[in-house]
Amino acid sequence: IVQSKLPQPIIHKLKEIYTQNFNRNKRLYDELHGITSAFHEAKVEALVLKGPILARLIYQSIGVRCMKDIDLVVKEEHWPEIKECFLSLGYSLPQTLPCLTASELTGYTQHFSQIEFTRKDSIPIEVHFRLFNMGIPGKEPWLFEHVRNMDRAQIPSPEILLLHLCVHANTHNFCSLMLLCDIGAVVEHYGDEI
C-alpha cells in the first residue's frame, strides 16, 4: 500500500487493525505453545494447519493474517490423551457433542461437525482427524510422514499445506479473497520447493 495515496484516517485505521491483530495473534501463539507442550508431554502427535503457519512463516508479519481459530490434525487413537490435555488447560467440549468412541468421532467429524474446544477469552481450537473432511473417512498414513517443525509444533510439508489450502478454499466455494491470497502466498514463498 502506498501510504501517500491513502487518506490519513484510512492509514490510521489500518494500523489500528494491524496492531490489534498482531496482539491477538501473539496471544494465540502463546496458547498454541502451551497446547503443543502439553501434547508433547502426553506423546500426542498433532499437525498445525492454516492460519498459524501462514501468519508465522509465509506472511511478513503475524499481524497481517487474521485467524478465527486454530486447526489441528490429530490421530484418533490419541483421542483420550487429546481430550485430557485440553481439559487440563481449561478448555471444554460442546455439550451437544455425542459420547462417541474415537473411531466413531472420525465419522462424526467427517460428516457433521468438527470438534471444537473452547475456553473463555481464548481462540477456539478445532480438532480434525483427517486433513480432508470429505467423502468416506479413510486413513491418511502419509500425512505424518511429511512434516516440518515450527517452534515446537509440527506442520505439514509445503506440498501438503498447498493441497490442503486448495481443497479448503474449494470447500468454501472460494468465497473469500483471503483463501486465494493464502494459496498465492504459499506458492510464492516456497516456489520451486513445491
C-alpha atoms as a printed R data frame, in Angstrom:
    type eleno elety resid chain resno       x       y      z
1   ATOM     1    CA   ILE     A     1   0.000   0.000  0.000
2   ATOM     2    CA   VAL     A     2   1.377   3.354 -0.995
3   ATOM     3    CA   GLN     A     3   0.706   5.455  2.100
4   ATOM     4    CA   SER     A     4   0.854   8.788  0.299
5   ATOM     5    CA   LYS     A     5  -2.109   7.762 -1.871
6   ATOM     6    CA   LEU     A     6  -4.376   6.876  1.059
7   ATOM     7    CA   PRO     A     7  -6.175   9.379  3.273
8   ATOM     8    CA   GLN     A     8  -4.662   9.647  6.770
9   ATOM     9    CA   PRO     A     9  -7.820   8.360  8.562
10  ATOM    10    CA   ILE     A    10  -7.676   5.149  6.500
11  ATOM    11    CA   ILE     A    11  -3.943   4.689  7.186
12  ATOM    12    CA   HIS     A    12  -4.626   5.215 10.899
13  ATOM    13    CA   LYS     A    13  -7.477   2.662 10.882
14  ATOM    14    CA   LEU     A    14  -5.376   0.071  9.013
15  ATOM    15    CA   LYS     A    15  -2.535   0.480 11.519
16  ATOM    16    CA   GLU     A    16  -5.015   0.084 14.378
17  ATOM    17    CA   ILE     A    17  -6.439  -3.127 12.859
18  ATOM    18    CA   TYR     A    18  -2.940  -4.462 12.255
19  ATOM    19    CA   THR     A    19  -1.872  -3.755 15.865
20  ATOM    20    CA   GLN     A    20  -4.989  -5.425 17.278
21  ATOM    21    CA   ASN     A    21  -4.472  -8.457 15.064
22  ATOM    22    CA   PHE     A    22  -0.759  -8.643 15.911
23  ATOM    23    CA   ASN     A    23  -1.515  -8.611 19.654
24  ATOM    24    CA   ARG     A    24  -4.295 -11.189 19.269
25  ATOM    25    CA   ASN     A    25  -2.059 -13.472 17.215
26  ATOM    26    CA   LYS     A    26   0.766 -13.121 19.744
27  ATOM    27    CA   ARG     A    27  -1.603 -14.430 22.438
28  ATOM    28    CA   LEU     A    28  -2.666 -17.183 20.020
29  ATOM    29    CA   TYR     A    29   0.944 -18.329 19.554
30  ATOM    30    CA   ASP     A    30   1.455 -18.350 23.319
31  ATOM    31    CA   GLU     A    31  -1.647 -20.524 23.625
32  ATOM    32    CA   LEU     A    32  -0.527 -22.784 20.791
33  ATOM    33    CA   HIS     A    33   2.830 -23.225 22.530
34  ATOM    34    CA   GLY     A    34   1.025 -24.345 25.707
35  ATOM    35    CA   ILE     A    35  -1.085 -26.830 23.740
36  ATOM    36    CA   THR     A    36   1.846 -28.299 21.807
37  ATOM    37    CA   SER     A    37   3.861 -28.565 25.042
38  ATOM    38    CA   ALA     A    38   1.001 -30.487 26.700
39  ATOM    39    CA   PHE     A    39   0.723 -32.731 23.631
40  ATOM    40    CA   HIS     A    40   4.493 -33.307 23.650
41  ATOM    41    CA   GLU     A    41   4.378 -34.411 27.299
42  ATOM    42    CA   ALA     A    42   1.434 -36.744 26.526
43  ATOM    43    CA   LYS     A    43   3.263 -38.108 23.438
44  ATOM    44    CA   VAL     A    44   0.477 -36.934 21.126
45  ATOM    45    CA   GLU     A    45   1.257 -36.047 17.524
46  ATOM    46    CA   ALA     A    46  -0.585 -33.075 16.060
47  ATOM    47    CA   LEU     A    47  -0.205 -31.028 12.901
48  ATOM    48    CA   VAL     A    48  -0.981 -27.321 12.945
49  ATOM    49    CA   LEU     A    49  -2.851 -26.148  9.846
50  ATOM    50    CA   LYS     A    50  -3.532 -22.900  8.004
51  ATOM    51    CA   GLY     A    51  -3.527 -19.650  9.972
52  ATOM    52    CA   PRO     A    52  -0.656 -20.085 12.439
53  ATOM    53    CA   ILE     A    53   1.649 -21.435  9.706
54  ATOM    54    CA   LEU     A    54   0.696 -18.737  7.233
55  ATOM    55    CA   ALA     A    55   0.984 -15.853  9.687
56  ATOM    56    CA   ARG     A    56   4.302 -17.034 11.117
57  ATOM    57    CA   LEU     A    57   6.137 -18.418  8.091
58  ATOM    58    CA   ILE     A    58   4.519 -17.143  4.916
59  ATOM    59    CA   TYR     A    59   3.415 -13.559  5.509
60  ATOM    60    CA   GLN     A    60   5.844 -10.812  6.510
61  ATOM    61    CA   SER     A    61   4.364 -10.415  9.999
62  ATOM    62    CA   ILE     A    62   1.995 -12.279 12.295
63  ATOM    63    CA   GLY     A    63  -0.188  -9.168 12.306
64  ATOM    64    CA   VAL     A    64  -1.022  -9.494  8.612
65  ATOM    65    CA   ARG     A    65  -3.018 -12.762  8.677
66  ATOM    66    CA   CYS     A    66  -6.280 -12.899 10.657
67  ATOM    67    CA   MET     A    67  -7.283 -16.135 12.399
68  ATOM    68    CA   LYS     A    68 -10.610 -17.120 13.889
69  ATOM    69    CA   ASP     A    69  -9.451 -20.470 15.285
70  ATOM    70    CA   ILE     A    70  -6.564 -22.922 15.408
71  ATOM    71    CA   ASP     A    71  -6.907 -26.088 13.346
72  ATOM    72    CA   LEU     A    72  -5.080 -29.219 14.449
73  ATOM    73    CA   VAL     A    73  -4.965 -32.623 12.775
74  ATOM    74    CA   VAL     A    74  -4.545 -35.473 15.245
75  ATOM    75    CA   LYS     A    75  -4.652 -39.248 15.210
76  ATOM    76    CA   GLU     A    76  -7.927 -40.641 16.534
77  ATOM    77    CA   GLU     A    77  -6.116 -43.259 18.608
78  ATOM    78    CA   HIS     A    78  -4.812 -40.366 20.732
79  ATOM    79    CA   TRP     A    79  -8.316 -39.002 21.427
80  ATOM    80    CA   PRO     A    80  -8.349 -39.784 25.191
81  ATOM    81    CA   GLU     A    81  -4.984 -38.039 25.698
82  ATOM    82    CA   ILE     A    82  -6.006 -35.112 23.481
83  ATOM    83    CA   LYS     A    83  -9.223 -34.602 25.395
84  ATOM    84    CA   GLU     A    84  -7.365 -34.792 28.719
85  ATOM    85    CA   CYS     A    85  -4.738 -32.259 27.558
86  ATOM    86    CA   PHE     A    86  -7.380 -29.730 26.573
87  ATOM    87    CA   LEU     A    87  -9.439 -30.234 29.715
88  ATOM    88    CA   SER     A    88  -6.305 -29.785 31.860
89  ATOM    89    CA   LEU     A    89  -5.659 -26.469 30.062
90  ATOM    90    CA   GLY     A    90  -9.158 -25.236 30.959
91  ATOM    91    CA   TYR     A    91 -10.847 -25.925 27.623
92  ATOM    92    CA   SER     A    92 -14.263 -27.514 27.328
93  ATOM    93    CA   LEU     A    93 -16.138 -29.501 24.717
94  ATOM    94    CA   PRO     A    94 -19.552 -28.532 23.379
95  ATOM    95    CA   GLN     A    95 -22.351 -30.043 25.444
96  ATOM    96    CA   THR     A    96 -24.002 -31.131 22.203
97  ATOM    97    CA   LEU     A    97 -21.086 -33.430 21.265
98  ATOM    98    CA   PRO     A    98 -22.367 -37.016 21.425
99  ATOM    99    CA   CYS     A    99 -20.488 -39.536 23.553
100 ATOM   100    CA   LEU     A   100 -18.668 -41.488 20.858
101 ATOM   101    CA   THR     A   101 -15.642 -43.744 20.626
102 ATOM   102    CA   ALA     A   102 -12.548 -42.407 18.886
103 ATOM   103    CA   SER     A   103 -13.354 -44.285 15.676
104 ATOM   104    CA   GLU     A   104 -16.968 -43.034 15.733
105 ATOM   105    CA   LEU     A   105 -15.694 -39.478 16.195
106 ATOM   106    CA   THR     A   106 -13.805 -39.754 12.903
107 ATOM   107    CA   GLY     A   107 -17.054 -40.367 11.018
108 ATOM   108    CA   TYR     A   108 -18.835 -37.684 13.046
109 ATOM   109    CA   THR     A   109 -16.248 -35.041 12.156
110 ATOM   110    CA   GLN     A   110 -16.240 -36.176  8.538
111 ATOM   111    CA   HIS     A   111 -19.995 -35.819  8.060
112 ATOM   112    CA   PHE     A   112 -21.382 -33.486 10.734
113 ATOM   113    CA   SER     A   113 -19.070 -31.093 12.515
114 ATOM   114    CA   GLN     A   114 -15.509 -30.619 13.691
115 ATOM   115    CA   ILE     A   115 -14.793 -30.946 17.376
116 ATOM   116    CA   GLU     A   116 -14.175 -27.518 18.833
117 ATOM   117    CA   PHE     A   117 -12.549 -26.950 22.194
118 ATOM   118    CA   THR     A   118 -13.321 -23.554 23.703
119 ATOM   119    CA   ARG     A   119 -12.152 -21.565 26.687
120 ATOM   120    CA   LYS     A   120 -13.248 -18.177 27.904
121 ATOM   121    CA   ASP     A   121 -11.116 -15.363 26.470
122 ATOM   122    CA   SER     A   122  -9.284 -17.724 24.118
123 ATOM   123    CA   ILE     A   123  -9.487 -18.617 20.467
124 ATOM   124    CA   PRO     A   124 -11.366 -21.870 19.647
125 ATOM   125    CA   ILE     A   125  -9.329 -24.959 18.761
126 ATOM   126    CA   GLU     A   126 -10.744 -27.201 16.011
127 ATOM   127    CA   VAL     A   127  -9.632 -30.820 16.105
128 ATOM   128    CA   HIS     A   128  -9.561 -32.747 12.830
129 ATOM   129    CA   PHE     A   129  -8.867 -36.456 12.450
130 ATOM   130    CA   ARG     A   130  -8.237 -36.127  8.714
131 ATOM   131    CA   LEU     A   131  -6.647 -33.493  6.514
132 ATOM   132    CA   PHE     A   132  -9.573 -33.743  4.107
133 ATOM   133    CA   ASN     A   133 -13.029 -33.675  5.674
134 ATOM   134    CA   MET     A   134 -14.981 -35.086  2.772
135 ATOM   135    CA   GLY     A   135 -16.068 -38.420  1.407
136 ATOM   136    CA   ILE     A   136 -15.529 -41.686  3.188
137 ATOM   137    CA   PRO     A   137 -13.172 -41.182  6.127
138 ATOM   138    CA   GLY     A   138 -10.036 -43.068  5.184
139 ATOM   139    CA   LYS     A   139  -6.692 -43.264  6.877
140 ATOM   140    CA   GLU     A   140  -4.005 -40.808  5.770
141 ATOM   141    CA   PRO     A   141  -0.831 -42.652  6.815
142 ATOM   142    CA   TRP     A   142   1.328 -40.410  4.638
143 ATOM   143    CA   LEU     A   143   0.272 -37.245  6.472
144 ATOM   144    CA   PHE     A   144   2.564 -37.547  9.498
145 ATOM   145    CA   GLU     A   145   5.457 -38.805  7.349
146 ATOM   146    CA   HIS     A   146   5.872 -35.408  5.660
147 ATOM   147    CA   VAL     A   147   6.160 -32.900  8.474
148 ATOM   148    CA   ARG     A   148   8.333 -29.961  9.395
149 ATOM   149    CA   ASN     A   149   8.731 -28.075 12.636
150 ATOM   150    CA   MET     A   150   7.642 -24.584 13.544
151 ATOM   151    CA   ASP     A   151   8.876 -23.844 17.040
152 ATOM   152    CA   ARG     A   152   7.601 -26.919 18.981
153 ATOM   153    CA   ALA     A   153   4.710 -27.554 16.608
154 ATOM   154    CA   GLN     A   154   4.624 -29.968 13.703
155 ATOM   155    CA   ILE     A   155   3.375 -28.570 10.405
156 ATOM   156    CA   PRO     A   156   2.698 -30.238  7.049
157 ATOM   157    CA   SER     A   157   5.189 -30.131  4.201
158 ATOM   158    CA   PRO     A   158   4.731 -27.271  1.695
159 ATOM   159    CA   GLU     A   159   3.039 -29.604 -0.832
160 ATOM   160    CA   ILE     A   160   0.536 -30.903  1.709
161 ATOM   161    CA   LEU     A   161  -0.087 -27.382  3.027
162 ATOM   162    CA   LEU     A   162  -0.795 -26.136 -0.503
163 ATOM   163    CA   LEU     A   163  -3.050 -29.099 -1.251
164 ATOM   164    CA   HIS     A   164  -4.959 -28.532  1.976
165 ATOM   165    CA   LEU     A   165  -5.398 -24.812  1.269
166 ATOM   166    CA   CYS     A   166  -6.731 -25.548 -2.237
167 ATOM   167    CA   VAL     A   167  -9.217 -28.150 -1.009
168 ATOM   168    CA   HIS     A   168 -10.223 -25.891  1.893
169 ATOM   169    CA   ALA     A   169 -10.844 -22.955 -0.472
170 ATOM   170    CA   ASN     A   170 -12.877 -25.217 -2.754
171 ATOM   171    CA   THR     A   171 -14.955 -26.416  0.216
172 ATOM   172    CA   HIS     A   172 -15.823 -22.763  0.866
173 ATOM   173    CA   ASN     A   173 -16.502 -22.091 -2.849
174 ATOM   174    CA   PHE     A   174 -13.533 -19.685 -2.971
175 ATOM   175    CA   CYS     A   175 -15.798 -17.196 -1.169
176 ATOM   176    CA   SER     A   176 -13.038 -15.158  0.431
177 ATOM   177    CA   LEU     A   177 -10.149 -13.242 -1.075
178 ATOM   178    CA   MET     A   178  -8.054 -14.385  1.896
179 ATOM   179    CA   LEU     A   179  -8.327 -18.017  0.724
180 ATOM   180    CA   LEU     A   180  -6.831 -17.087 -2.647
181 ATOM   181    CA   CYS     A   181  -4.190 -14.846 -1.076
182 ATOM   182    CA   ASP     A   182  -3.096 -17.742  1.156
183 ATOM   183    CA   ILE     A   183  -2.684 -20.060 -1.841
184 ATOM   184    CA   GLY     A   184  -0.751 -17.428 -3.802
185 ATOM   185    CA   ALA     A   185   1.460 -16.578 -0.828
186 ATOM   186    CA   VAL     A   186   2.379 -20.242 -0.247
187 ATOM   187    CA   VAL     A   187   3.245 -20.735 -3.941
188 ATOM   188    CA   GLU     A   188   5.346 -17.561 -3.945
189 ATOM   189    CA   HIS     A   189   7.084 -18.390 -0.647
190 ATOM   190    CA   TYR     A   190   8.029 -21.991 -1.428
191 ATOM   191    CA   GLY     A   191   8.472 -21.556 -5.201
192 ATOM   192    CA   ASP     A   192  10.441 -24.426 -6.744
193 ATOM   193    CA   GLU     A   193  10.340 -26.390 -3.494
194 ATOM   194    CA   ILE     A   194   6.711 -27.367 -4.199
